[in-house]
Amino acid sequence: MKARRSEGGRYAMAGGESYVFRLFVASSESNSTQASGNLARLCEEHLKGRYQIETVDVLKDAAAAHKNNVLVTPTLILIKPHPKVTVLGNLSDTKQVLGALRLIGNGR
């Protein structure tokens, strides 16, 4: 799993903000299924009632993957709050994912 920061690269603790995620998957491929389940679990545990997940199946919507520069699946993009963050992989390393999404610590 890799995390990438953009637009200033600062991390902040999760407050009362709403989060919008876009998860790119390849149908029911095992890593995609794991990523979807892991993201739902993390959101319920840390952002209950303050998140929205948009799932895009790249096998059905290749144009959306191209538009968002997604070359591998699963890929998670944090749309809001800014800065935008991209996380690759099945999201199984909870501590690293929470850090990358600025929900704990400094993302390391």
C-alpha positions, 0 to 999 in steps of 0.5 A, spaced: 500 500 500 502 506 498 499 513 500 501 520 496 499 527 499 498 533 494 497 540 495 501 542 501 502 535 504 499 537 511 496 532 515 491 534 520 487 530 526 479 528 524 474 533 526 467 534 525 468 534 517 465 530 512 469 525 508 468 523 501 472 517 498 472 514 491 474 507 491 476 504 484 475 497 484 476 491 479 469 488 479 469 482 485 477 481 484 479 479 491 483 485 493 478 490 491 473 486 495 478 487 501 479 494 500 471 495 499 470 492 506 476 495 509 474 502 507 467 501 510 469 498 516 474 504 517 469 509 516 464 506 521 469 506 526 472 513 525 467 517 521 460 514 523 455 519 519 460 523 516 463 520 510 460 518 503 464 512 499 463 512 491 465 506 488 467 505 481 468 499 477 474 500 472 471 494 468 465 498 467 467 505 467 474 505 464 473 513 462 472 514 470 479 511 471 482 514 466 479 521 468 482 520 475 489 517 473 488 510 476 492 505 473 491 500 478 486 497 483 484 498 488 485 505 488 482 510 494 482 517 493 480 522 498 476 527 495 474 531 501 477 534 505 483 537 501 488 536 500 487 530 496 490 523 497 491 517 493 492 510 497 493 504 493 492 497 495 487 493 499 487 498 505 489 492 510 494 496 514 489 500 518 494 504 522 498 506 515 491 508 512 488 512 517 495 516 517 495 517 510 487 519 510 489 524 516 485 520 521 491 519 526 498 522 527 502 525 521 501 519 516 507 515 518 
